[in-house]
């Protein structure tokens, strides 16, 4: 099983920095704007994660489909199997 997801040190510092900025903000309009930005960022990240998962799940199906269509078997399907693209962000 893979290791659990953990924030990098720089991400931890960024979370702390943003948390302190939120704590020091007393203007409700500023906090509302920040909350909306964070909500948008969260949903964008969820969409990106779902896209990556679909790409990974779709890859074996494509290879199996190519194998079924090719009379020359596994070696040609391996040579032409699409490489996963993880450039999400």
TAVEN-V137374 format. One line per field, one symbol per residue. ss: DSSP state (h for helix, s for strand, l for the rest). phi: phi as a letter, one per 30 degrees, with the letter a starting at -180 (. if undefined). burial: b if it has 16 or more other C-alpha atoms within 10 Angstrom, else e. A space follows every 50 residues. Layout:
# TAVEN-V137374
ss->???
phi->???
burial->???
This chain:
# TAVEN-V137374
ss->llllllllhhhhhhhhhhhhhhhhlllhhhhhhhhhhhhhhhhhhhhhhh hhhhhhhhhhhhhhhhhhhllllhhhhhhhlllllllll
phi->.ddddbdddddddddddddddddddcdddddddddddddddddddddddd ddddddddeddddddddddcddiddddddcddddccdcc
burial->eeeeeeeeeeeeeeeeeeeeeeeeeeeeeeeeeeeeeeeeeeeeeeeeee ebeeeeeeeeeebeebbeeeeeeeeebeeebeeeeeeee
